[in-house]
Amino acid sequence: MHLSRHVLSIAAIAIGAGAFASTPAHASASPPPAPTAKENKATSSQSQSSSTTVKVDRVEPPAKPPVPAVPVVVCGPPYVLDNSNLGPKYLPKTGNLGRILKDYVGYGGLQPGKFLYRYWNEQTNMWRYPDAFGFARPGDWPNARPLVYTGMLPVGMLLDRFGGEGGAFLAPYGTPYEERALPPSNLNTFPGDPHICNYHVYRVTKQFQVDAGPASRAFQMEGMGKQYHTMAKYIPGATANADGEVSINWLASNGYLERVN
């Protein structure tokens, strides 16, 4: 009786030992497989997305108000190199003035400084005008007689000039600036004067005589446009200056010329 209990106990121990022996060794916790490159990329992406900060819109400073464009003023100012002797920086391109100035080349192609050195007299503070009141000479020979004749300006004829009314020269209406051979400062608009480019137009209301002829070459321009020199000797009672000239202002104020513009 005691022997059979002992046998049963041994058998039970043997069965238990067999059960432990039948379990494979690799069935216990095995190491996980190494992650693939794709899985690494996904993990990195998830890590980055989880650490991304919230984007805040950049606050731009208030825009500066636009700088108003400076209007272009024809016949100046501004003047070339800020020197009124060199004339205005901007010239008319349209209308009668545009046609008169169409072929005008400032300083005849010279550099402004060289032009001033050649034609501006610093001692007298005046331009070096040609002699003989600016009338041309045959073949430009300096000792030839000037090409001047006496002419009559008829009623209704249109005339013009670049310059104030204290002067004594006129030209047929619309004569190109190149043919007048005038310095660049004659194109400057006087402050407070409504005559753009100092340009004046007149109509003859009472005929009168003048000295007439082609303009001499001057100021790097060919000249040869017709010019009229108003002389007091042809007009009874006219007021004359030291050169015997009668001013355009006197002629306009005494019924010989009508101011058109």
C-alpha contacts under 8 A as a table, 3 or more apart, distances in Angstrom:
res1	aa1	res2	aa2	distance
1	M	4	S	5.39
1	M	5	R	6.66
2	H	5	R	5.34
2	H	6	H	6.44
3	L	6	H	5.15
3	L	7	V	6.32
4	S	7	V	5.00
4	S	8	L	6.23
5	R	8	L	5.09
5	R	9	S	6.28
6	H	9	S	5.14
6	H	10	I	6.36
7	V	10	I	5.19
7	V	11	A	6.19
8	L	11	A	5.05
8	L	12	A	6.20
9	S	12	A	5.15
9	S	13	I	6.33
10	I	13	I	5.15
10	I	14	A	6.18
11	A	14	A	5.02
11	A	15	I	6.18
12	A	15	I	5.14
12	A	16	G	6.30
13	I	16	G	5.17
13	I	17	A	6.20
14	A	17	A	5.11
14	A	18	G	6.16
15	I	18	G	5.06
15	I	19	A	6.29
16	G	19	A	5.12
16	G	20	F	6.56
17	A	20	F	5.31
17	A	21	A	6.21
18	G	21	A	4.99
18	G	22	S	6.18
19	A	22	S	5.32
19	A	23	T	7.05
20	F	23	T	5.73
21	A	24	P	7.81
23	T	27	A	7.27
24	P	27	A	5.48
24	P	28	S	7.95
25	A	28	S	6.27
26	H	29	A	7.55
26	H	30	S	6.83
27	A	30	S	7.46
35	P	39	E	5.94
35	P	40	N	6.50
36	T	39	E	5.13
36	T	40	N	6.22
37	A	40	N	4.93
37	A	41	K	6.19
38	K	41	K	5.14
38	K	42	A	6.25
39	E	42	A	5.05
39	E	43	T	6.07
40	N	43	T	5.07
40	N	44	S	6.09
41	K	44	S	5.06
41	K	45	S	6.04
42	A	45	S	5.04
42	A	46	Q	6.13
43	T	46	Q	5.10
43	T	47	S	6.12
44	S	47	S	4.96
44	S	48	Q	6.15
45	S	48	Q	5.12
45	S	49	S	6.07
46	Q	49	S	5.11
46	Q	50	S	6.03
47	S	50	S	5.19
47	S	51	S	6.32
48	Q	51	S	5.13
48	Q	52	T	6.06
49	S	52	T	5.17
72	V	90	Y	7.31
73	V	76	G	5.74
73	V	77	P	6.85
73	V	78	P	7.62
73	V	90	Y	6.74
74	V	77	P	7.77
74	V	88	P	7.20
74	V	89	K	7.58
74	V	90	Y	4.78
74	V	91	L	4.92
74	V	92	P	5.85
74	V	196	I	7.73
74	V	197	C	7.60
75	C	87	G	7.44
75	C	88	P	4.67
75	C	89	K	6.90
75	C	90	Y	5.71
75	C	91	L	5.36
75	C	92	P	7.42
75	C	187	L	6.07
75	C	188	N	5.27
75	C	189	T	5.75
75	C	196	I	6.81
75	C	197	C	5.10
76	G	79	Y	5.61
76	G	87	G	7.50
76	G	88	P	4.44
76	G	89	K	6.28
76	G	90	Y	6.54
76	G	188	N	6.13
76	G	189	T	6.48
77	P	84	S	8.00
77	P	88	P	6.05
77	P	89	K	7.32
77	P	188	N	7.80
78	P	82	D	6.41
78	P	88	P	6.14
78	P	89	K	5.89
78	P	90	Y	7.80
79	Y	82	D	4.70
79	Y	83	N	5.62
79	Y	84	S	5.51
79	Y	86	L	6.80
79	Y	87	G	5.61
79	Y	88	P	4.25
79	Y	89	K	4.91
80	V	83	N	5.83
80	V	84	S	7.22
80	V	86	L	5.71
80	V	87	G	6.17
80	V	88	P	5.89
80	V	89	K	4.96
81	L	86	L	7.62
83	N	86	L	5.59
83	N	87	G	7.22
84	S	87	G	5.23
84	S	88	P	7.07
84	S	185	S	6.32
84	S	188	N	7.45
85	N	184	P	6.83
85	N	185	S	5.00
86	L	112	P	7.00
86	L	116	L	7.78
86	L	184	P	5.68
86	L	185	S	5.92
87	G	184	P	4.68
87	G	185	S	4.38
87	G	186	N	7.33
87	G	187	L	6.20
87	G	188	N	5.92
88	P	91	L	6.84
88	P	184	P	7.73
88	P	185	S	7.52
88	P	187	L	6.86
88	P	188	N	6.01
91	L	98	G	7.82
91	L	101	L	7.86
92	P	95	G	7.85
92	P	97	L	6.13
92	P	98	G	5.02
92	P	101	L	7.52
93	K	97	L	7.32
93	K	98	G	4.20
93	K	99	R	7.47
93	K	101	L	7.68
93	K	102	K	7.27
94	T	97	L	6.64
94	T	98	G	4.22
94	T	99	R	6.79
95	G	98	G	5.16
95	G	99	R	6.43
96	N	99	R	5.16
96	N	100	I	6.28
96	N	174	G	7.08
97	L	100	I	5.02
97	L	101	L	6.13
98	G	101	L	5.22
98	G	102	K	5.72
99	R	102	K	5.04
99	R	174	G	7.81
99	R	176	P	7.46
100	I	103	D	7.72
100	I	174	G	5.95
100	I	175	T	6.37
100	I	176	P	4.37
100	I	177	Y	5.74
101	L	104	Y	5.07
101	L	176	P	6.32
101	L	177	Y	5.73
101	L	178	E	7.74
102	K	176	P	7.85
103	D	176	P	7.72
103	D	177	Y	7.95
103	D	178	E	7.06
104	Y	176	P	7.94
104	Y	177	Y	6.32
104	Y	178	E	5.63
105	V	108	G	5.34
105	V	109	G	6.54
106	G	109	G	6.40
106	G	110	L	7.96
106	G	184	P	7.25
107	Y	110	L	5.26
107	Y	111	Q	7.19
107	Y	112	P	6.74
107	Y	115	F	6.13
107	Y	184	P	7.63
107	Y	219	F	6.91
107	Y	220	Q	6.19
108	G	219	F	7.46
108	G	220	Q	4.79
108	G	221	M	6.35
110	L	114	K	6.38
110	L	115	F	5.88
111	Q	114	K	5.32
111	Q	115	F	6.16
112	P	115	F	5.03
112	P	116	L	6.28
113	G	116	L	5.24
113	G	117	Y	6.24
114	K	117	Y	5.01
114	K	118	R	6.16
115	F	118	R	5.19
115	F	119	Y	6.14
115	F	120	W	7.85
116	L	119	Y	5.31
116	L	120	W	4.99
117	Y	120	W	5.95
117	Y	121	N	7.87
119	Y	127	W	5.89
119	Y	128	R	5.28
119	Y	219	F	6.79
120	W	125	N	7.22
120	W	126	M	6.13
120	W	127	W	4.66
120	W	128	R	5.94
121	N	124	T	5.65
121	N	125	N	5.51
121	N	126	M	5.41
121	N	127	W	5.77
121	N	128	R	6.23
122	E	125	N	4.75
122	E	126	M	7.02
123	Q	126	M	7.98
127	W	183	P	7.72
129	Y	134	G	6.99
129	Y	218	A	7.32
130	P	133	F	6.86
130	P	134	G	5.11
130	P	216	S	7.22
130	P	218	A	6.77
131	D	134	G	5.62
131	D	135	F	7.66
132	A	135	F	5.77
132	A	146	P	6.73
134	G	215	A	5.78
134	G	216	S	5.35
135	F	146	P	5.89
135	F	147	L	6.25
135	F	148	V	6.82
135	F	213	G	6.36
135	F	214	P	5.82
135	F	215	A	4.74
135	F	216	S	4.97
136	A	140	D	6.79
136	A	146	P	5.72
136	A	147	L	5.80
136	A	213	G	7.57
136	A	214	P	5.68
136	A	215	A	5.24
136	A	216	S	3.76
136	A	217	R	6.98
136	A	224	M	7.10
137	R	140	D	5.04
137	R	141	W	6.07
137	R	142	P	6.87
137	R	144	A	5.77
137	R	145	R	6.09
137	R	146	P	4.49
137	R	147	L	5.60
137	R	216	S	7.07
138	P	141	W	6.09
138	P	144	A	6.32
138	P	145	R	7.37
138	P	146	P	7.14
138	P	147	L	6.94
140	D	144	A	7.84
141	W	144	A	5.43
147	L	213	G	5.75
147	L	214	P	6.82
148	V	211	D	6.35
148	V	212	A	5.56
148	V	213	G	4.83
148	V	214	P	7.73
149	Y	211	D	5.69
149	Y	212	A	5.35
149	Y	213	G	6.31
150	T	209	Q	6.75
150	T	210	V	5.78
150	T	211	D	4.71
150	T	212	A	5.89
151	G	209	Q	5.55
151	G	210	V	5.44
151	G	211	D	6.15
151	G	212	A	5.98
152	M	207	Q	6.79
152	M	208	F	5.68
152	M	209	Q	4.40
152	M	210	V	6.32
153	L	157	M	6.90
153	L	204	V	7.15
153	L	207	Q	5.40
153	L	208	F	5.61
153	L	209	Q	6.19
153	L	210	V	7.40
154	P	157	M	5.87
154	P	204	V	6.64
154	P	206	K	7.36
154	P	207	Q	4.84
154	P	208	F	7.28
155	V	203	R	7.60
155	V	204	V	4.85
155	V	205	T	5.10
155	V	206	K	5.54
155	V	207	Q	5.29
156	G	203	R	5.69
156	G	204	V	5.11
156	G	205	T	6.22
157	M	203	R	5.58
157	M	204	V	5.35
158	L	172	P	6.60
158	L	173	Y	5.48
158	L	201	V	7.18
158	L	202	Y	5.78
158	L	203	R	4.60
158	L	204	V	6.60
159	L	170	L	6.27
159	L	171	A	5.59
159	L	172	P	4.81
159	L	173	Y	4.50
159	L	201	V	5.82
159	L	202	Y	5.13
159	L	203	R	6.15
159	L	204	V	7.69
160	D	170	L	5.72
160	D	171	A	5.52
160	D	172	P	6.38
160	D	173	Y	5.16
160	D	174	G	7.33
160	D	199	Y	7.22
160	D	200	H	5.45
160	D	201	V	4.28
160	D	202	Y	5.87
161	R	169	F	7.07
161	R	170	L	5.27
161	R	171	A	6.18
161	R	199	Y	5.87
161	R	200	H	5.44
161	R	201	V	6.75
162	F	186	N	5.80
162	F	187	L	6.60
162	F	197	C	7.22
162	F	198	N	5.44
162	F	199	Y	4.60
162	F	200	H	6.45
163	G	167	G	6.97
163	G	186	N	5.71
163	G	187	L	7.71
163	G	198	N	5.38
163	G	199	Y	6.50
163	G	200	H	7.51
164	G	167	G	6.13
164	G	198	N	6.73
165	E	168	A	7.70
165	E	247	S	6.56
165	E	248	I	5.01
165	E	249	N	4.89
166	G	247	S	5.25
166	G	248	I	6.16
166	G	249	N	6.11
167	G	247	S	5.43
167	G	248	I	6.13
168	A	229	H	5.86
168	A	230	T	5.24
168	A	231	M	7.66
168	A	245	E	6.25
168	A	246	V	6.17
168	A	247	S	4.94
168	A	248	I	5.71
169	F	227	Q	6.73
169	F	228	Y	5.50
169	F	229	H	4.76
169	F	230	T	6.19
169	F	248	I	7.72
170	L	227	Q	5.86
170	L	228	Y	5.00
170	L	229	H	6.66
170	L	230	T	7.82
171	A	175	T	6.67
171	A	225	G	7.96
171	A	226	K	6.20
171	A	227	Q	4.77
171	A	228	Y	5.91
172	P	175	T	5.91
172	P	226	K	7.02
172	P	227	Q	7.39
173	Y	201	V	7.38
175	T	179	E	6.84
175	T	180	R	7.20
175	T	225	G	6.83
176	P	179	E	5.47
176	P	180	R	6.76
176	P	225	G	7.79
177	Y	180	R	5.10
177	Y	181	A	6.59
177	Y	182	L	7.28
178	E	181	A	5.46
178	E	182	L	7.79
178	E	221	M	5.67
178	E	222	E	6.57
178	E	223	G	6.01
179	E	215	A	7.20
179	E	221	M	7.21
179	E	222	E	6.28
179	E	223	G	3.88
179	E	224	M	5.43
179	E	225	G	4.38
179	E	226	K	7.92
180	R	215	A	6.29
180	R	223	G	5.27
180	R	224	M	7.18
180	R	225	G	5.56
180	R	226	K	7.69
180	R	227	Q	7.57
181	A	215	A	7.06
181	A	216	S	7.27
181	A	217	R	6.28
181	A	218	A	5.33
181	A	219	F	6.27
181	A	220	Q	7.76
181	A	221	M	5.30
181	A	222	E	6.66
181	A	223	G	4.77
182	L	186	N	6.79
182	L	218	A	7.14
182	L	219	F	6.71
183	P	186	N	5.89
183	P	219	F	6.08
184	P	187	L	5.82
184	P	188	N	7.79
185	S	188	N	5.43
186	N	197	C	7.47
186	N	198	N	6.91
187	L	197	C	4.51
187	L	198	N	5.94
187	L	199	Y	7.62
188	N	196	I	7.95
188	N	197	C	5.09
188	N	198	N	6.06
189	T	193	D	6.94
189	T	195	H	6.74
189	T	196	I	5.41
189	T	197	C	4.50
189	T	198	N	4.91
190	F	193	D	5.25
190	F	195	H	7.76
190	F	197	C	7.88
190	F	198	N	6.51
193	D	196	I	7.68
193	D	198	N	7.86
195	H	198	N	5.13
195	H	199	Y	5.67
195	H	200	H	6.64
195	H	261	N	7.63
196	I	199	Y	6.00
200	H	259	R	7.63
200	H	260	V	7.75
200	H	261	N	6.43
201	V	259	R	6.23
201	V	260	V	5.33
201	V	261	N	5.68
202	Y	257	L	6.01
202	Y	258	E	5.34
202	Y	259	R	4.72
202	Y	260	V	5.16
202	Y	261	N	7.58
203	R	257	L	5.59
203	R	258	E	5.06
203	R	259	R	6.67
203	R	260	V	6.60
204	V	207	Q	6.49
204	V	256	Y	5.98
204	V	257	L	4.71
204	V	258	E	6.34
205	T	255	G	6.52
205	T	256	Y	5.18
205	T	257	L	5.35
205	T	258	E	6.31
206	K	255	G	6.59
206	K	256	Y	4.58
206	K	257	L	7.00
207	Q	256	Y	6.83
208	F	234	Y	7.24
208	F	235	I	6.97
208	F	256	Y	7.46
209	Q	230	T	7.72
209	Q	234	Y	5.74
209	Q	235	I	7.48
210	V	228	Y	6.00
210	V	229	H	5.61
210	V	230	T	5.14
210	V	231	M	6.19
210	V	234	Y	7.00
211	D	228	Y	5.73
211	D	229	H	5.00
211	D	230	T	6.67
211	D	231	M	7.19
212	A	226	K	7.00
212	A	227	Q	5.77
212	A	228	Y	4.65
212	A	229	H	6.26
213	G	226	K	5.47
213	G	227	Q	5.80
213	G	228	Y	7.00
214	P	223	G	7.44
214	P	224	M	4.58
214	P	225	G	5.28
214	P	226	K	4.50
214	P	227	Q	6.04
215	A	223	G	5.21
215	A	224	M	4.64
215	A	225	G	5.51
215	A	226	K	6.09
215	A	227	Q	6.11
216	S	222	E	7.41
216	S	223	G	5.41
216	S	224	M	6.03
217	R	220	Q	7.30
217	R	221	M	5.78
217	R	222	E	4.68
217	R	223	G	4.70
217	R	224	M	7.05
218	A	221	M	5.46
218	A	222	E	6.79
218	A	223	G	6.80
229	H	245	E	7.79
230	T	245	E	5.91
230	T	246	V	5.74
230	T	247	S	7.17
230	T	248	I	7.74
231	M	234	Y	6.07
231	M	235	I	7.49
231	M	240	A	7.66
231	M	244	G	5.97
231	M	245	E	4.34
231	M	246	V	5.31
232	A	235	I	5.34
232	A	236	P	7.44
232	A	237	G	7.96
232	A	238	A	5.34
232	A	239	T	6.51
232	A	240	A	5.42
232	A	244	G	5.84
232	A	245	E	5.33
232	A	246	V	4.90
233	K	236	P	7.18
233	K	238	A	7.81
233	K	244	G	7.16
235	I	238	A	5.59
238	A	246	V	6.50
238	A	250	W	7.73
239	T	246	V	5.96
239	T	250	W	7.62
240	A	243	D	7.46
240	A	244	G	5.00
240	A	245	E	5.17
240	A	246	V	5.01
240	A	247	S	7.79
241	N	244	G	5.23
241	N	245	E	5.47
241	N	246	V	6.68
242	A	245	E	7.41
246	V	250	W	6.79
246	V	251	L	7.47
247	S	250	W	5.28
247	S	251	L	6.58
248	I	251	L	5.07
248	I	252	A	6.14
249	N	252	A	5.14
249	N	253	S	6.03
250	W	253	S	5.05
250	W	254	N	6.02
251	L	254	N	5.23
251	L	255	G	6.42
251	L	256	Y	5.08
251	L	257	L	5.70
252	A	255	G	5.81
252	A	256	Y	5.78
252	A	257	L	4.41
252	A	258	E	5.82
252	A	259	R	6.90
253	S	256	Y	7.67
253	S	257	L	7.66
254	N	257	L	7.73
255	G	258	E	7.22
